Amino acid sequence: MILPYIINVALILGTCVVFYKLLLRRETFYRVNRYMLITCLAISFALPLLQVPQKFSLRKDRETSDVKRETSNVNQSAVSGQQSAANDKEQVTSTRQQATGNPQAATGNSNQPSSHSTGVDSSRFSFSKLMTWLFWFYWFGVGVFAISFLFQVVLLLWRAYRNPVIIDGKYRIVEVSGDKAPCSFGNNIFINPEKYEWDTYNQILLHEKIHIEQRHTLDILLAELVLIFQWFNPFAWIYRREMESNLEFLTDDQLMQHNKVEKKSYQLSLMKVSAPHFPLSLTTNYNQSILKKRIAMMNSKRSNLHTAWKYFFLLPVLAFLACLLNEPAAKAQSTNEKQTKNEKNRNHGMQTEGYWFAVIKNDKVNIRFSDEKMDDDNDSHRQSYNGETFKLSDLGTLPKGTPGTFTITREAGKMEMTGKFEGNTGMGTYKFSADKAYVDYMNKELKENLDEDDQMAFFFINIKKDFVTMLKGEGYTNLNKDDVIPVAALGIDQAYLRSIKNAGFKDESLEHFVSMKALGIDGKYIEEIRSARYKNISADQLVSFKAQGIDKKYIESVRQMKGDKGEKGDKGDKDDDADDIVSFKAMNITPEYINSFKAVGLTNIPHDELVSFKAVGVTPEYVKGWYNLGFKDIEPEEFVGMKSQNVTPEFMKSFTDLGYKVKPEDLVSFKALGITPEYVKSFQAAGYKVTDLDNLTGLKAQNITPEYIKSFESVGFKNIDLDEIVAVKAVGVTPEWIKDMRSKGFNYDKLDKYVTLKSLD
């Protein structure tokens, strides 16, 4: 369905913009920020389409599967044959496979009605109708914004070719009238020359030419296209604004490197360029709304290259989002198989007439049903679709030795069995007849018609009329067959419902009751958890606790590990929440694990860092290795970062042996970029002394080698500063390009002038 995909895109886009605003917006790597913002747009739309391995998935599907598997284990002895009776709908399928474990458990007392209403009052039909309305409303918005986008494109092109124009090389300077702010679109610059002095006019043209030269219109068009499909997402609008702001910062920065532009005069010209009529959103313009920010960024200190590590942190964030939002690969790969199987069972499932095979054991009879004939001398009965165990006394007189007929009768109908028994085994044919009055009653109560598969499922589970009446009396008035089947199959009766409600869960849906029953949650377990100071625990948290095997003893052991003695309220320490407990249990964090770090001298590890330690594989041996080499001032969070990049003590020592004082965060960046001591030595051997290791990240990121630096000696530039060479490589200046420029008359004695020239090229 497209709506979940669009929502996932919105969440990823929102995460990216928050990441950018918190960590990257104030960095002066404007060109890097530009490409990162574009890349994140592409990733936001592509990432939800990827599948993640099942073991890395964090989706709740896994928890649901655990519950279903637990339910299946409870009823395994009678589940094997139920598969064909319920393949018409996938949700019903899994439940019906669990359905036949306790055929008598579905009965209940309907004489004690309750006035409690529940969250199930909204029917499947109304939810489906709501989703349909949302679907069409979304596409209506897409249509409106798409029309607006096309209108702006047409209007800009009409203005570009209707008004007087001056051709300046590849630039088209379009003269406009009125009080409109200057802007550019494609290779067109829209400006009213009568409004500005000559110096200001020229600076505006230089500014807009940089926009055109660097194709900033493409960025704006891409952001506008995203808004068409994410018009409802406030983060998409913020993202578009941040893209435009960064383009202005980048353009201002490039213009400041122009030898004809003086910073103060340019900033004064910005103050002069104001207009009440703002240009269309598809254009790049002087953007008066962020004027103060632009001036502040022009006067801000240049970012140090060692802060480049921030960009790498986006990768684990995106990986986490993929694990959290994306469909697990195992589930996705089985989707087609499930559909094929469902289709097959729909055409070849358990029929109302077929064959049976029975085995008598003590006072019980296990009967398996199939639409294929089964022989007692082979294993074909293993392929039967449905099986159930009956009391021998409930079947009356069985035909032994000679063919005969016996009947299994329930409220839902009767199963007429024809055949014979030889010893303790029997076989023959069956014919199921639904009880018309029962079917009519269920159709009326559930407000949907039971088909043949449903009728047989209700027969095998032995769902009685009184059971449906009881559920309605408990407040579940808008029932459907998908609600009733799992509740009856698990033996959830009135006593169980009321015991959970009396424990404080008065407004829970039947789905929650199914999960609780499947995991064996009862009033005693609820009271145990509440006595551990979780008085306001929710049903979802309770299910998570039980699924992870969390009890009061484990909760107290976690509190003891964390040093919480319970003086801070019902939930203890502020960090002592359900998610903490589940995380500790899921990661198998024990007192022994914590004490193992204390034994090597690492104490007072923050609680969240313990989970991170376990997740990335930080061990006492790893910590001890650092301590043994004398690195004893490393913080716990730094161990996590280093271990995630597989940074070893030997790796740090290899740099300290060269005489450098290295910080852990530097090592993480070095490892990520592939910076080694050999890389440093290569510069030293070539005569370039690396005094500041911060230079290394920039050099390696641009793949700069000593040979590259020496190549500029052929054009007269020797002893180039390492900071300067990074800018040279970033804009693509080469000795060959310098020779070409000199042949055209650009003879400079400083390399930074060629950098400026290249940036305007």
N, C-alpha and C positions, 0 to 999 in steps of 0.2 A: 504494500500500500504506500502511496506517495506521501501521505501526511507524516508518518513516523520518520521517513527519510528527511523531509524538510525540517522537522523539529530537531533531528540529530545534527543537521547542517547548522541550524541556528545555535545550538548549544556549543558546537565546536568553534563557530565564528565568534560567539560571545567570549569563550575562553581565550581565543587568540587575541582579541582586542584588550581584554583585561591584562593578559600577559604583557602585551606591548605597552600599555599605559603605565603599568607598574614598574617594568624593568628597562624598557628600551626607548621610551619616548624622549627622554632627556639626553640620550646619547647623541653625539654629533656625527655618527656614522650614517649620514642621511642616505647615501647610495645603498648601503647594505640594508637599511630599514626599508627602502623602497622595494627592493627585491624580496625581502622577507614578507612584507605585507601582501605582495602579489602572490607569492608562493603559498601563504596561508589561505588566501582565497581559494586557490585551486585545491589545496588539501582539504578544506572544509567541505567541498562538494565531492571529493574523491574518497576520503577516508571512510564515510559510512557505507560505501559499496564493498569495502574489503571485509574478509572474514578472518577471525582470529582463532587460533587453536583452542579447543575446548578447555584445556588445562589453564589457559591464561584468562579465560572469559570471567568477567565479574557480574554478568547479567543475572537477574533473579531467576532466570530459567533454570539455572543449576539447582537453586534451592527448591524450586517446585519439583524438579525431577527427583531430588532426594526424597521429598515427601511422597511422591508417587511410587518410588521404588520401595519405600518403607511400607506403604500400604499394600503393595503387591506381595511383599514378603509375608505380611500378616495373613493374607488370604491365598497363599501360593498353591495350596493343595487343590483348590477348585478353580483356579484362574485359567488354566491352560486351554480350556475350550471355549472361552467366551469371546474370542477374537472376531469371529465372523458375524456375530450378532449385532455388531455395533460399528461397522466401518462406514456408515453413511455420513458421519460427522466426526472429525478428528478429536474434538474435545470429548465427545461421548465415548469414543473408542477406548481411550486409556482407562476411563472409569469403569467401563463395562468389563474390561479384562480383570478388574479387581472385584467384580460385583458379587460373585457367587460364594464367597467364603462363609457366610452365615445367613442362610436363607430365612431363618426365623427371626433374625434381628431387626427386620424392618417393621415389625408390628409395634404399635405404641398406643398409649392411652390418650384419647382425644377429649376426655371429659373435664380437663382443667385448662381452659383458655387463658391466655395472657394478653394484656393490653399493650405489651411492648412492641413498638415499631422498629424496623431495622433498615439497614442500608440497601436492602435488595428491592426496595419499592420501585425503583426505576427498572422497567422491563428491557429485555434485549431489543425489542422493536424500537423503543424510544431512543436507546443508545445508538442503534444503527441509523436511525433517522437523524439524530444530532450529528453523527459523523458525516452523513451525506450532506447536510446543510453546511458544515464546516468545509467540506471538500469543495463545494461549489462557491462558497464565499471566498475561499482562498484563490480560486481561479478567476473569480470576478476581480479581486484586487490585482492579480497578475495582469489581467487584461487592461485595467485602468492605467497602471503604471507603464505597461508596454506602449499603449497609445500615446501617453505623455512623452515617453522617450523618443518615439518616432516623430512626434510633432516638433520637439526641440531640434532634432537633427535636420528636418526639412526647413524649419525656420532659420537656422543658422546658415544652411547652404543658400537659402533664398537671399539673406542679407549679404552673404559673401559675394554673390554675383549680381546683386542689384545695385549696390552702392558703388561710388567711385573707388578705384583701387590704384595703389602704387606698387609696381613690381620691383622688389629689392632682392635680386637673385632668386633663391627658391622661396622667399617669403612674399606673401601678399598682404600689404598694409591697407586694410579696408577703412575708409573714412566714414565715421558715423556722426550723427548729429544728436543734440540733446545732452542731458547730464547723465551719461552712461559711463560706468567704470570700464577701463581698458581690460581686454581679455584676449585669449587666443583659442582657436579650434582648428586642429589639423595644422596646415601651414598658413592660416589666416590670422592676422592680428587686427582686432577691432579697436579703434581709438578715435577720439575726437581731437584733432591736432590743435584746435582753437582754444582748448581749455588749459594748455600747459605751456610753461616756458620751455625754451629750446633744450636746456640741460636736463630738465625733468622729462621732457618728451624723449630724448635720446636714451635716458636710463630706463624708461618704460619699454622702449623697443628692445634694448639689450636684454631686459628681464624676460619679455615674452619670446624673444628669439631662443633663449635657452630652453624655455618650455617646449618650443617646437623642435629644436635640435635634439633634445633628449626624449622626444615622443611622449610627453606627459599626457597628451590627450588620450592615449591608449589606456593609461591607468584609470583616468576618470571614466572612460567608457566602460571599462571592466567593472568598476565599482557601481556604476549605474545599472548595468545588466544584473549584477548581484541583487541590487535593491528591487528589481522587478520581481524576483522570485523570493526575496526575503523582506518584502515591504512591511510585514507585521512585526519584524524583529528590531527592537530599538538598538541592539548592538550593531546591526548592519548599518544603520544611519551613523552611529558613532564611528564605525570602521571607515565609512566613506569620508567622513570629516577628517579623521586622522590621516588617511591617505593624501588628501588634498593639502593638509597642513604640512606633512613631510615633504611634499613636492615643492611647497613654497620655501621651506627651510633649505632644501637642496639647491633650489634656484638662487636664493639669496647667497648661499655659501659659494656657489660657483661665480656669482657676479662680484663678490668681494675679492676674488682672486684676479679679477680683470684689472690691468694696470691703469685703465682710464677711469676707474670708479673709486672714489674716496668714500670710506665707510660713513662718516658723519653726513656728508652731502646726500648720500643715498638714503639714509634713514630720514633725513628731512624731507626728501622727495616723497617718501612713503606717507608722511603726514599730510602732504598736499594732495595726494591722489585719493580723494573721497568723492563719493557720488551717491545720491539717494536711490538711483535706479541700478539694482544689482544685476549682473549678467546671468544668463541661463546656467543651470547647474552642470551642463555638459562641457563648459569652458574652463580653461585654466585662467585665473585672473589674479589681480593684486590682493584679493582676499582681505578686506579691511577688518573683518570680524576677528582675526587673530593677529592684528597689527602689533599689539604689545608683546605677544609671544614671539613674533618674528624678530623684533628688535632685541628681545632678551636672548634669544638663541644666537643672534649674530655677535652678541657681546659675551656669551658664555665661554667657559674654558673648554678647550678641545678635550674630547674623551681620550683616556689612556687606552692603549691596545690591550692591556691586561683585563679590561672589562669585557672583552669579546666572549668570555666564558658564558655570559648571560644568554647568548643566542643558542648555545648548545642545550640549555635547559628546556627549550621548547620541545625537543625530541621526546624525553620521557613523559612530558605532559600530554602530547599527542598519542603516545603509546598507551597511556592510562585511559584516555578517552576512548580509544579503539577497543580496549578490553572491557570498558564499562558499557559502551553503547552498541557495539557491533554484534551481529549474530554469530554465535560460535560456529566454527567450521564443521564440527561433527554434526551439529543440528542441521546446518544448511545443506551438507552433502546428503543427508538422509531425507531431505524434504521431497525430492523427486521420487525416491524409493517408497516413501510413505504414500505419496499420491498414487503411484503405480499400484502399490499393494491395496490401497483403499478402493481403487477402481476395480481391481481384480475381485476383491471380496464383495464389492457391491454387486458384481455380476455372478459371483461364484461363492457366496457366503452361506451361512446356515439357513436352510430353507425350512418352511413349515412342515415339510415331509422329508424323511431321510432315513438314516440307519443308526442303530444304537449297538453298543457293546458294553456289557456289564460284568463286574467282578464282585462276588460276595465275600466279605471279610468280617467274621464275627457277626455282629448285629447291624452292620452297615453294608450298603450297596453303592458302589461307585459306578455311575453310568456316564458313558461318553457318547456324544452325538456327532454325526457327520453326514454330509450329503453324498459321501462315497461309501461303498460297501466295505465292511471291515471283516477280516478273518481272524479267528482266534489263534491261528498257527503262524502268524507273522506280526510284524510291528506296524502295520498300516494304521492301527488305531492311534498311534502316536501323532498322526496328522489330523486327528479329529479336532473339531472347532470348539466344542463346549463340553464341559464335564461338571458333574455335581454329585455329591454324596448324600444319600437318603438313608433314613432309618428303615430297616427291613420291615418293621411293623407298619410303616406308612404305605407300603406298596401292596398290602393285601396278599392274596394267594398268587404266587409266581408259577407260571407254566413250566414244569420240569419234566423233561423226557419227551413231551409231545408239544406241538405248537399251541399257543394260546394267546390270550390278550389280558393285559392289566392296564390300569389307568392311574396317572398322577394328576390329581385335581388341586387347583389353587384358585384364588379369587380372579386372577388374570385369565384363566382358561384351563384347559385340560390337555394332557399329553396322552394319547392313546398308543400303547406299546404292544406290538404284535411280534411274537417270536417264541423262543424256548430257551431253557437253561439246561445245560449238561454239567452236573456237578456244581461248582461254584462260579462258572462262567456262563453267560448267555448273550444272545445277539438276535437281532431282528430289525424291524422297521418301526418308525414312529410317524404320528401325524398330530400336529398341534392345531387346536381350535381355540381361538380367543373368545372370551366371554364378551358378547356384544354390549351388555349393560355396563360391564366394567370399563370397556374401552370408551363408551359414550361418557361415562362419569369422568374419566381421566381427561378426555378431550375438553370437557367443559371446565374442569377445575384448573387445568394447566394452560387453557386457552391456546392449544395447538393440537394437531392431530397426530396420534401415534401411528406410525407405519408398522409393517410386519416385524421389522427388526426391533423396533421399540417394544412392541407387544411381547415378543419372546424375551427380551431383556427384563421387562417388568415381571414376567412369569418366573424366570430363573432366580431373580433377586427376591421374589415373593413380596413385592410392594403391595401393601393392602390399602384399601380406601381410608381406613382409620388412620393410617400413617400420614397420608396427605392432609387429612383433617387436623391431625395433631400439629403438623408444621404450620398450618394456617392459624391455628389457635395460639401458637407461640409468636405470632406476629409476622410470619413470612407469607404475605398475602399474594404476592406476584411471583408465583412459582412457575418453573418450566421443567421439562423432563431432565435437562442437564443439571438442574439443581437437585432434583429428587434422587437420581440414580446413585451418585457417590455417597450421599448421606445415608441412604438405605443400605448400600453395599457395605459400608463400614460399621453398620449397627449403631448409628447415632440415634438414640431414642430420646423420649421426653425427659427421662431422668438425667441423661448426660447433658442435654441442652440447659436444663435448669441448674444443674450443678455448676456449670461454667458461668451462667448468668449470675447466679448467686455469689460467685466469686468476684463479681464486679464487671464482667464483660457482657453488658446487657444489650448492646447495640451492634454486635458483631454479625457479619454476613455468614451465610452457610459455608462459603468457601473457607473462611477462617476456622469454622468448626471442623471441616473435613481435614484441614492441615493439623489441627490440634489432636483430633482423634487418631489420625494416621501415625502421629509421633508418640501417642500415648500420654498426652497432656491431660491431667485431671485436676480436681480441686486440691488434692494433696500436693502436687507439684507446684501449683500456683501459690499456695500458702507458703511453701518452702522458699520460693524465690522472693516473695514479699517479705518474709522474715529476714531476708538478707538485705533489707532496706531498699528494695525496689518496689515501693508501694504503688507507683503510678506506671508500672510497666505496661507496654501496649501488647496487643495480640501478635503483631509482627515480630516484636522483640522476643516475646515468649517462644514463638516458633523457632527463631534463630537460636535461642539459648538451648532449647531441647534438641534441635538438629545437631548442634555442636557438642551435646553431652554436658552442658554446663549445669551444675547444681550449686547449692549453698556452700558446700565445702570448697568448691573451686573458686567461687566468688571471694570467699574469705581468704583463700590462699593468694589470690591476686591482690587483694587489699594489703595483705601482709607484705607482699613483694614491693608494693608501691608505698608502704609506710603509712597507709591511711587507717586510723584507729576509729573513725566514725564519728568524730565530734562535729562534723560540718553539715549535719542534716540527714534527711532520709536517704539521700543518694550518696552520702559520704563526701569524699573529695570531689571537687568540681570536675576533675578528670575521670572520675569513676562513673562513666556512663556505660550504657549497654554496648555501644560500639567498641569501647576499650576492651570490655570483657570478651566479646566475640573475637576481636583481633588477636588478643593474647592467646585465646584457645585455638584459633585457626592456625596461628604461627607456632603453636606448641611452646610458648614461653613459660618456663618453669623457674622455681627458686634456684634450682641447680644451675640453670642457664645464666641467671643473673650473678650468682655467687662465683661462677667460673671467671667472670670478668673482674670481680672484686679480688680474686686470687692473684691476678696479674697486675693489680694496682689501678684499675679503671673503676671508679665509684661514682655514684650519683648520676647515673645515665638517665636522661629524661625518658619518660614513658613512651612517647611517640618514637624516640630514637631506638628503643628496644625493638619495636616492630620493624623499623628500617634496618637495624642490624641483622635481624633474622631474614628479612626479605632479600638483602643483597649478599648475605653470607659472611658478615663480619664475625670472626671467631676470636676467642682469647689468644690463640696462637698468632693470629694476624696482628693483634694489638701488641702482643709481647715482642714480636719481631721488630716493631718500630721502637719500643722502649729499649730493647737490647742495643740498638744502634744510637741511643742517646736522644731520640725524638720523643720527649715525654710531655710536651706542652700542646699536644694535638687534641682538639675538641671532638666530642663524640660525633657531631654532625659532619666533621671533616673526614672522619673514618668512613662514613657512609659514601661521601662523594668519591674518595680515593678508591674504595673497594669496588664501586660501580664501574670505574674505569680500569680496574685491575692494576692500580698503582701499588708497587711494592716498596719496602724499605730500601732494597738494593737500587731501585730506580732513583730514589732521592739521593742516596749516597753517591751515585755516579755523578750527580751535579755538584754536590758539596765537595767532592774530591777535586773538582775543577776550580774551587775557590768561591763558589756562588752560595749565597744564602737564599734558599728556596722556601716559599710558603706552600702549604698543602693545596690551596686553590690554584697556584701556578702549576703544580704537578698534574692536576686534573686537566687543565687546558693543554699542557704539553702532551699528555697521553692521548687526548682526543685528537690533536693535530699531528701526532707522530713525531714530535720534537725529541731528539735523542742527544746524548753527549757528543756522539759522532757528528751530528749536525753542527753543534757549536764549534767543535774542533776544526771543521772544514773552513769556517770563517777565520778562525785564529791562524790556521796554516796559510791562508791567503793574505794575511796581514791586517785583517779587520778585527779589532778588539771589541768584543761584545761586553760592554760594561753594565748594561742594564738588560736583564732577562726579559723585561716587558717587550723589548724589541723583537724577541724571538717569535712571539705569536703572530705579529704582523708579517714578519719575513716568511714564516712557514705557510701562513694563510695565503700569501700571494705566490707561494712556490718560488721564492727568490733564492738563488744559489750564488756562491762567490764568483762563478764564471759569468753569471749575468751582470754583476756589478763591474767586473773587470772589462766587460765588452764595451763600456762607455769610455774607456781610456782611448779608444780609437777615434772618438770625436772630441777629445780634449778635456774630459771630465775625470779627474782623479781624486782619490781620497773622499769619495762621496759619503756623506753621513748616512747611517743606517736608517734613521727616521725618514730622511728624504727619499731614499730609494723605494720605500713602501709606496709613497704617493706616485712615484714615477711608474712603478709596475701597475698600480691600480688603474691609472688612466690609459695605459697601453703605450707609453713612450718607449721607443727602441732606438738604438744607434742608427739604424737604417732610416727611420722616420726623421730623426734630427738632420741627417744628411740631406734628405729630400726637402725639408723646410729651409735649410740653408741655401739650397739651390734656388729657392723661390724668394730669397732676400731676408729671411728671418734669422739673423745672426745674433744670438744671445750668448753672453758669457756666464750666465747662471742657469742651472738646470731647472730651477723652479719656474722660470719663465716659459720653458717648453711645456711644463706640466699645465700651466694656465692656458697656453695656446692649444694644447691637445684637448683640454676639457671643453673648449669652445668649438672644437672641430666637428 
